Amino acid sequence: MPPLSGRTVALLVVLGVVLAVAPALAAGFTLCGVSGCSGAGFGVSADPGTTRVLLVVAGLVAALPLAGYALRRRSGRLAAYALALAVATTLVSGLLIGADLRGCPRGVDSATCGAPG
């Protein structure tokens, strides 16, 4: 098997991150709904469960191209990088859309958001 190409790995990471934008944007929409995080007079309309699921999907989508390449190359090191990319993408996407670990907008308590606990 030919040696590992850093350029190929970088392109697969970029491809995965670009593909992860769609579920991250969907998570942002489920985070605050149509009226936004302020509620615009209607109250906060958040769906924390769906937000968390979509953030995890964003991480998985980001890691998928690199994980496929790792599987093809039978490289445990690349698989570990793919796993790290999935976790990092999930956390960074949550930070960028303004979600906390419960899937609620930051600064909104659980009762208002509808999240358990």
VENQUIUR-V265653 format. One record per residue. N is the residue number from 1. SS is DSSP state (A for helix, B for strand, O for the rest). NEAR is the number of other C-alpha atoms within 10 Angstrom. D_CENTER is the distance of its C-alpha to the mean C-alpha in Angstrom with 2 decimals. Layout:
((N	SS	NEAR	D_CENTER) (N	SS	NEAR	D_CENTER))
This chain:
((1	O	4	32.68) (2	O	5	32.28) (3	O	6	30.74) (4	O	11	27.03) (5	O	8	26.21) (6	A	9	24.05) (7	A	9	23.78) (8	A	12	22.48) (9	A	16	19.78) (10	A	12	18.79) (11	A	13	18.82) (12	A	20	16.63) (13	A	21	13.98) (14	A	16	14.36) (15	A	17	14.35) (16	A	25	11.10) (17	A	22	9.38) (18	A	13	11.45) (19	A	18	10.60) (20	A	26	6.81) (21	A	17	8.20) (22	A	15	9.55) (23	A	20	7.02) (24	A	25	5.48) (25	A	17	9.27) (26	A	17	10.05) (27	A	29	8.11) (28	A	25	10.17) (29	A	19	13.13) (30	A	22	13.02) (31	A	29	12.71) (32	A	25	16.04) (33	O	16	17.61) (34	O	13	20.30) (35	O	14	22.29) (36	O	17	19.66) (37	O	20	19.00) (38	O	13	22.72) (39	O	14	23.67) (40	O	10	26.28) (41	O	7	29.05) (42	O	9	27.58) (43	O	14	25.49) (44	O	22	21.78) (45	O	21	20.26) (46	O	25	16.98) (47	O	20	15.47) (48	A	25	13.64) (49	A	17	13.44) (50	A	15	11.85) (51	A	26	9.34) (52	A	22	8.36) (53	A	15	8.59) (54	A	25	6.51) (55	A	29	3.39) (56	A	23	5.02) (57	A	20	5.98) (58	A	31	3.52) (59	A	30	4.25) (60	A	22	7.54) (61	A	25	8.23) (62	A	29	7.98) (63	A	29	10.28) (64	A	24	12.47) (65	A	21	15.00) (66	A	27	15.63) (67	A	27	15.94) (68	A	15	18.36) (69	A	17	20.29) (70	A	19	20.50) (71	A	13	21.86) (72	A	9	24.32) (73	A	15	25.45) (74	O	12	25.53) (75	O	13	24.00) (76	A	12	22.73) (77	A	10	21.86) (78	A	19	19.54) (79	A	20	17.96) (80	A	14	17.42) (81	A	16	15.85) (82	A	25	13.46) (83	A	19	12.56) (84	A	14	12.27) (85	A	23	10.03) (86	A	25	7.57) (87	A	19	7.98) (88	A	15	8.12) (89	A	26	5.07) (90	A	24	3.28) (91	A	18	6.49) (92	A	15	7.09) (93	A	24	4.78) (94	A	27	6.48) (95	A	14	9.52) (96	A	11	9.73) (97	A	19	9.80) (98	O	17	12.03) (99	B	25	10.78) (100	O	17	12.40) (101	O	12	11.89) (102	O	18	13.71) (103	O	27	11.42) (104	O	29	14.29) (105	B	26	14.97) (106	O	16	16.19) (107	O	10	19.93) (108	O	15	20.29) (109	O	13	21.93) (110	A	15	21.04) (111	A	9	24.06) (112	A	12	23.31) (113	A	22	19.70) (114	O	18	20.69) (115	O	15	18.62) (116	O	9	20.74) (117	O	7	22.18))
